Amino acid sequence: MNHRTATGAGAASAAPQSQVIVVDDEASVRASLDSLFRSIGLRTTLCASPAELLQTQIPDAPGCIVLDVRLPGISGLDFQDQLVRQGIDLPIVFITGHGDIPMTVRAMKAGAVDFLSKPFREQDMLDAVSAAIERDTQRRSRDAAMDGLRARYETLTPREREVMAHVVSGLMNKQVAGLIGLSEITVKIHRGHVMRKMGVRSLADLVRHAEALGISAP
């Protein structure tokens, strides 16, 4: 697949600039939304079709997609499903000139942030996009925290992972020692290494991390 660099507004900064990807087959709508979003400092990427979006390199920054429901070749609702299957999880704000209740319900159940009927007020669009970008910012923060947690867990030795699994199941050092054939002092040392490498100060924090990682008792 050939990628092109997405168009952007303003100079690059140290922090990633929030972005809005507009997918609408009407040039006038794209131009209007481009002007609106740029006026509040958002980066914009304009696409006339879903296919064009799939060929676009999406910047690694918080953002959302403003997606027209009625598009040539594929409906916005079907494209929403396709994006999910391809792992593109940017929040979506739908726009349409022919909305109905079943369509709205389907979009919202699939995770859309809002569903705006044309003509929409500029402030309604800005509010919807703001909520969508905030949702994506929070998701990215959670993903980053989870990536860090997995990275710390990868630093544990197989024995330390074994000890951790027993400890978070509620066993005392003496019980763990009896189960895996080590001395109690050795288990205590391994447990200390686990706490340090996982960056926690309490057993409660270690248990929360273990739950997040899906670790259960051996």
BELURDA-V227499 format. One record per pair of residues at least 12 apart in sequence whose ideal C-beta (glycine too) atoms are under 10 Angstrom apart, sorted by sequence separation. I is the first residue (numbers start at 1). GAP is how many residues later the second one is. D is the distance in Angstrom with one decimal. If there is no record, write none. Layout:
I;GAP;D / I;GAP;D
//
This chain:
22;12;6.8 / 34;12;5.8 / 45;12;9.3 / 53;12;7.7 / 67;12;6.8 / 80;12;5.9 / 94;12;10.0 / 103;12;7.7 / 116;12;6.3 / 164;12;9.8 / 172;12;9.0 / 173;12;8.5 / 175;12;9.1 / 176;12;9.3 / 191;12;9.3 / 194;12;7.2 / 198;12;8.9 / 6;13;7.7 / 20;13;7.6 / 33;13;8.0 / 45;13;7.3 / 67;13;7.0 / 79;13;9.1 / 94;13;5.1 / 104;13;9.1 / 114;13;8.1 / 115;13;8.8 / 163;13;6.1 / 166;13;6.3 / 173;13;9.4 / 174;13;8.0 / 177;13;9.9 / 20;14;8.9 / 22;14;9.8 / 30;14;8.9 / 45;14;7.9 / 53;14;8.8 / 65;14;9.3 / 80;14;8.1 / 93;14;9.7 / 94;14;8.9 / 114;14;3.8 / 162;14;8.7 / 163;14;9.4 / 166;14;7.3 / 173;14;4.8 / 174;14;9.6 / 176;14;8.6 / 6;15;7.8 / 22;15;7.8 / 31;15;8.1 / 65;15;8.8 / 77;15;9.8 / 92;15;7.6 / 113;15;6.1 / 114;15;8.6 / 172;15;9.3 / 173;15;5.2 / 176;15;8.0 / 191;15;9.1 / 194;15;10.0 / 198;15;9.7 / 20;16;9.2 / 30;16;4.6 / 43;16;6.8 / 67;16;8.9 / 76;16;8.1 / 94;16;9.9 / 99;16;6.4 / 112;16;9.6 / 113;16;8.4 / 163;16;9.9 / 171;16;9.5 / 173;16;9.9 / 20;17;4.8 / 29;17;9.7 / 30;17;8.0 / 50;17;8.4 / 77;17;8.0 / 99;17;8.4 / 100;17;9.8 / 113;17;9.7 / 114;17;7.1 / 162;17;9.2 / 163;17;7.4 / 173;17;9.3 / 19;18;8.8 / 20;18;9.4 / 30;18;7.2 / 43;18;7.1 / 45;18;8.6 / 47;18;9.1 / 50;18;9.8 / 65;18;7.7 / 76;18;6.1 / 92;18;8.3 / 94;18;5.4 / 99;18;4.8 / 113;18;5.6 / 114;18;7.4 / 162;18;6.2 / 173;18;6.6 / 18;19;9.3 / 27;19;9.0 / 44;19;9.6 / 49;19;9.9 / 76;19;8.5 / 77;19;9.8 / 92;19;7.2 / 93;19;7.0 / 94;19;8.7 / 95;19;9.1 / 96;19;7.3 / 98;19;8.5 / 99;19;8.6 / 113;19;4.2 / 163;19;8.4 / 20;20;9.9 / 43;20;7.6 / 45;20;9.1 / 46;20;9.9 / 47;20;9.4 / 51;20;9.7 / 76;20;7.6 / 91;20;7.3 / 92;20;4.8 / 93;20;5.3 / 94;20;7.1 / 95;20;8.1 / 96;20;7.7 / 97;20;7.1 / 98;20;8.7 / 112;20;8.9 / 113;20;9.3 / 162;20;9.7 / 167;20;8.5 / 27;21;7.4 / 42;21;8.1 / 50;21;6.2 / 51;21;9.5 / 75;21;9.9 / 91;21;7.7 / 92;21;6.5 / 93;21;4.9 / 94;21;4.6 / 95;21;5.1 / 96;21;6.1 / 97;21;4.3 / 113;21;9.4 / 159;21;8.0 / 166;21;8.5 / 18;22;9.5 / 20;22;5.2 / 21;22;9.3 / 22;22;6.5 / 23;22;9.1 / 24;22;8.3 / 25;22;9.3 / 26;22;8.6 / 42;22;9.6 / 44;22;9.5 / 49;22;6.3 / 50;22;9.1 / 51;22;7.6 / 89;22;8.4 / 91;22;4.8 / 92;22;8.7 / 93;22;7.8 / 94;22;7.0 / 95;22;7.7 / 96;22;6.6 / 97;22;8.3 / 113;22;6.4 / 18;23;8.0 / 19;23;6.5 / 20;23;7.3 / 21;23;7.7 / 22;23;7.1 / 23;23;8.4 / 24;23;8.0 / 25;23;5.5 / 48;23;8.9 / 49;23;6.4 / 50;23;7.4 / 51;23;8.6 / 65;23;8.3 / 67;23;9.8 / 91;23;9.2 / 92;23;9.4 / 93;23;6.8 / 94;23;9.5 / 95;23;6.1 / 113;23;9.3 / 159;23;8.3 / 163;23;9.2 / 167;23;9.1 / 17;24;7.5 / 18;24;5.5 / 19;24;4.1 / 20;24;5.5 / 21;24;4.5 / 22;24;5.2 / 23;24;4.7 / 24;24;7.4 / 25;24;6.4 / 47;24;9.9 / 48;24;8.8 / 49;24;7.0 / 50;24;5.6 / 95;24;9.8 / 96;24;9.7 / 111;24;9.4 / 163;24;6.0 / 167;24;5.9 / 9;25;8.4 / 17;25;7.4 / 18;25;6.8 / 19;25;7.1 / 20;25;7.5 / 21;25;8.0 / 22;25;6.8 / 23;25;7.8 / 24;25;9.2 / 25;25;9.8 / 49;25;8.5 / 50;25;9.4 / 54;25;9.2 / 65;25;5.1 / 67;25;5.3 / 69;25;5.6 / 70;25;9.7 / 81;25;9.8 / 95;25;6.7 / 162;25;10.0 / 163;25;9.5 / 166;25;9.4 / 17;26;4.7 / 19;26;6.5 / 20;26;9.5 / 21;26;6.6 / 22;26;9.5 / 23;26;7.2 / 50;26;8.0 / 53;26;8.3 / 64;26;5.5 / 65;26;7.3 / 66;26;7.8 / 67;26;7.2 / 68;26;7.7 / 69;26;7.1 / 70;26;6.4 / 77;26;6.8 / 80;26;8.9 / 84;26;7.4 / 163;26;9.4 / 164;26;8.4 / 168;26;9.4 / 7;27;8.8 / 16;27;8.9 / 23;27;6.3 / 25;27;9.9 / 63;27;5.8 / 64;27;4.5 / 65;27;4.9 / 66;27;5.0 / 67;27;5.7 / 68;27;5.5 / 69;27;3.8 / 70;27;7.4 / 76;27;9.4 / 80;27;6.9 / 83;27;9.8 / 84;27;7.7 / 93;27;9.9 / 159;27;9.1 / 163;27;4.3 / 164;27;7.9 / 167;27;7.3 / 9;28;7.7 / 10;28;8.0 / 23;28;10.0 / 50;28;8.8 / 51;28;9.7 / 54;28;8.4 / 62;28;9.0 / 63;28;8.3 / 64;28;6.8 / 65;28;7.2 / 66;28;8.1 / 67;28;7.2 / 68;28;6.6 / 69;28;8.4 / 70;28;6.4 / 75;28;9.0 / 83;28;9.9 / 159;28;9.6 / 162;28;8.4 / 163;28;5.8 / 167;28;9.2 / 9;29;4.4 / 23;29;7.7 / 37;29;8.4 / 50;29;4.5 / 54;29;8.8 / 62;29;9.7 / 64;29;6.1 / 65;29;9.3 / 66;29;6.3 / 67;29;9.4 / 68;29;8.6 / 69;29;7.4 / 70;29;9.7 / 77;29;5.9 / 81;29;6.9 / 160;29;9.8 / 161;29;9.7 / 163;29;10.0 / 164;29;9.6 / 165;29;9.9 / 8;30;9.6 / 9;30;9.3 / 23;30;5.5 / 49;30;9.4 / 50;30;9.8 / 53;30;8.5 / 58;30;7.3 / 69;30;6.9 / 77;30;6.0 / 80;30;5.4 / 95;30;7.9 / 160;30;5.3 / 163;30;8.5 / 164;30;4.7 / 9;31;9.9 / 10;31;6.5 / 12;31;9.4 / 22;31;9.4 / 69;31;9.9 / 76;31;8.0 / 80;31;7.8 / 93;31;9.9 / 159;31;6.1 / 160;31;8.5 / 163;31;6.2 / 164;31;9.1 / 9;32;7.3 / 10;32;8.9 / 21;32;6.4 / 50;32;7.4 / 54;32;7.7 / 58;32;7.5 / 80;32;7.0 / 93;32;7.5 / 160;32;9.9 / 162;32;10.0 / 9;33;6.7 / 10;33;7.1 / 23;33;9.8 / 33;33;6.2 / 50;33;8.5 / 70;33;9.9 / 77;33;7.4 / 95;33;9.2 / 157;33;8.3 / 160;33;5.6 / 161;33;8.1 / 164;33;9.4 / 170;33;9.3 / 8;34;9.6 / 9;34;5.2 / 54;34;8.5 / 69;34;6.6 / 93;34;9.8 / 94;34;9.3 / 156;34;9.3 / 159;34;9.3 / 160;34;5.1 / 164;34;7.7 / 8;35;4.4 / 9;35;5.8 / 21;35;7.6 / 53;35;8.6 / 69;35;9.5 / 77;35;9.0 / 93;35;4.6 / 159;35;9.8 / 168;35;7.7 / 7;36;8.1 / 8;36;7.4 / 9;36;9.9 / 30;36;9.5 / 76;36;9.4 / 93;36;6.0 / 157;36;8.0 / 167;36;7.2 / 168;36;10.0 / 6;37;7.7 / 7;37;6.7 / 8;37;7.7 / 21;37;7.0 / 29;37;9.3 / 91;37;9.5 / 156;37;7.8 / 157;37;9.4 / 160;37;7.3 / 170;37;8.7 / 6;38;8.6 / 7;38;5.9 / 21;38;9.4 / 30;38;9.6 / 69;38;7.7 / 91;38;9.2 / 93;38;8.5 / 155;38;9.6 / 156;38;6.3 / 160;38;9.4 / 168;38;5.9 / 169;38;9.1 / 179;38;10.0 / 180;38;8.8 / 6;39;4.1 / 7;39;6.8 / 19;39;7.8 / 29;39;7.4 / 93;39;5.5 / 155;39;10.0 / 167;39;7.0 / 168;39;4.9 / 179;39;8.3 / 5;40;9.6 / 6;40;9.0 / 19;40;5.7 / 67;40;9.2 / 91;40;8.1 / 92;40;7.4 / 93;40;9.9 / 157;40;9.3 / 167;40;8.6 / 168;40;9.2 / 6;41;9.3 / 18;41;9.8 / 19;41;9.7 / 91;41;3.9 / 153;41;9.5 / 155;41;9.9 / 156;41;5.8 / 168;41;8.3 / 169;41;8.8 / 17;42;7.9 / 19;42;5.3 / 21;42;6.6 / 23;42;6.4 / 24;42;7.5 / 26;42;7.6 / 90;42;8.0 / 91;42;7.7 / 152;42;10.0 / 155;42;5.1 / 156;42;7.6 / 164;42;7.2 / 168;42;4.1 / 16;43;7.1 / 18;43;6.3 / 19;43;7.4 / 20;43;6.1 / 21;43;7.4 / 22;43;7.8 / 23;43;7.1 / 24;43;7.8 / 25;43;6.7 / 90;43;9.4 / 91;43;9.0 / 154;43;9.6 / 155;43;8.6 / 167;43;8.7 / 168;43;8.1 / 16;44;6.6 / 17;44;5.9 / 18;44;5.0 / 19;44;3.6 / 20;44;6.0 / 21;44;4.7 / 22;44;4.8 / 23;44;4.9 / 24;44;4.2 / 91;44;4.9 / 152;44;10.0 / 153;44;8.3 / 16;45;3.4 / 17;45;8.8 / 18;45;5.8 / 19;45;8.0 / 20;45;7.6 / 21;45;7.1 / 22;45;8.2 / 23;45;6.3 / 24;45;9.9 / 25;45;8.3 / 67;45;8.5 / 90;45;9.5 / 91;45;5.4 / 152;45;6.0 / 153;45;7.0 / 164;45;9.0 / 165;45;7.5 / 168;45;9.7 / 15;46;8.7 / 16;46;6.7 / 17;46;9.0 / 18;46;8.6 / 19;46;9.5 / 20;46;5.9 / 21;46;8.4 / 22;46;8.7 / 24;46;9.5 / 25;46;5.7 / 69;46;8.3 / 90;46;6.1 / 152;46;5.3 / 164;46;6.8 / 169;46;9.1 / 171;46;8.1 / 6;47;9.7 / 12;47;9.6 / 15;47;9.7 / 16;47;9.0 / 24;47;7.7 / 25;47;5.8 / 65;47;9.7 / 66;47;10.0 / 89;47;8.2 / 152;47;6.0 / 168;47;6.5 / 169;47;7.3 / 170;47;8.3 / 4;48;9.4 / 23;48;7.1 / 25;48;9.5 / 65;48;9.6 / 66;48;9.7 / 69;48;9.8 / 91;48;8.2 / 152;48;9.4 / 168;48;8.5 / 169;48;3.5 / 7;49;9.3 / 64;49;6.9 / 69;49;9.9 / 90;49;9.3 / 149;49;8.0 / 164;49;9.5 / 168;49;7.8 / 169;49;8.3 / 6;50;5.5 / 64;50;9.8 / 66;50;8.8 / 68;50;8.9 / 89;50;7.1 / 149;50;8.8 / 165;50;5.6 / 167;50;9.7 / 3;51;9.9 / 4;51;7.0 / 5;51;8.6 / 6;51;6.0 / 8;51;7.2 / 89;51;9.9 / 148;51;8.6 / 164;51;6.9 / 165;51;7.1 / 166;51;6.6 / 3;52;6.7 / 4;52;6.4 / 5;52;6.0 / 6;52;6.5 / 24;52;9.3 / 165;52;5.9 / 166;52;6.7 / 1;53;7.6 / 2;53;6.4 / 3;53;7.1 / 4;53;6.6 / 6;53;5.8 / 8;53;9.5 / 23;53;7.5 / 165;53;5.2 / 1;54;6.2 / 3;54;4.2 / 5;54;8.7 / 89;54;9.5 / 161;54;8.0 / 2;55;9.8 / 3;55;9.5 / 1;56;9.8 / 23;56;7.7 / 153;56;7.8 / 162;56;6.6 / 152;57;8.2 / 153;57;9.0 / 161;57;9.4 / 66;59;7.6 / 149;59;9.9 / 153;59;9.8 / 149;60;5.9 / 153;60;5.9 / 149;61;9.9 / 152;61;9.7 / 33;62;8.6 / 66;62;8.3 / 150;62;9.3 / 153;62;8.2 / 66;63;6.9 / 149;63;6.1 / 150;63;7.0 / 64;64;8.5 / 65;64;9.8 / 149;64;6.5 / 64;65;5.9 / 29;66;7.8 / 63;66;9.0 / 64;66;9.2 / 66;66;8.6 / 146;66;6.8 / 21;67;9.8 / 64;67;8.7 / 65;67;8.2 / 145;67;8.8 / 146;67;8.6 / 29;68;9.7 / 64;68;3.5 / 21;69;7.0 / 23;69;9.3 / 63;69;8.1 / 64;69;5.5 / 20;70;9.5 / 62;70;9.4 / 63;70;6.1 / 64;70;9.4 / 142;70;10.0 / 19;71;8.7 / 21;71;9.6 / 22;71;9.8 / 24;71;7.2 / 26;71;9.5 / 62;71;5.4 / 64;71;7.8 / 65;71;9.9 / 23;72;9.6 / 61;72;9.5 / 62;72;8.2 / 64;72;6.1 / 20;73;8.6 / 22;73;9.1 / 62;73;9.1 / 63;73;6.0 / 62;74;4.8 / 63;74;9.1 / 61;75;9.0 / 62;75;4.3 / 61;76;9.5 / 62;76;9.1 / 62;77;8.7 / 63;77;9.8 / 62;78;6.0 / 61;79;8.8 / 62;79;9.3 / 60;80;9.1 / 39;83;9.3 / 42;84;9.4 / 36;86;5.8 / 40;86;6.7 / 35;87;10.0 / 39;87;9.3 / 42;87;7.5 / 37;88;8.7 / 42;88;9.6 / 29;89;8.0 / 33;89;9.4 / 36;89;6.7 / 37;89;8.2 / 40;89;9.0 / 32;90;8.9 / 36;90;7.2 / 40;90;8.9 / 42;91;8.0 / 26;92;9.6 / 33;92;7.4 / 37;92;7.1 / 32;93;9.8 / 36;93;9.0 / 24;94;9.9 / 33;96;9.2 / 20;105;9.7 / 20;109;5.8 / 18;111;9.0 / 18;112;9.2 / 20;112;8.4 / 20;113;7.8 / 18;114;9.9 / 19;114;8.2 / 18;115;5.1 / 18;116;9.5 / 19;117;9.4 / 18;118;8.5 / 18;119;7.9 / 16;121;9.9 / 16;124;9.2
//
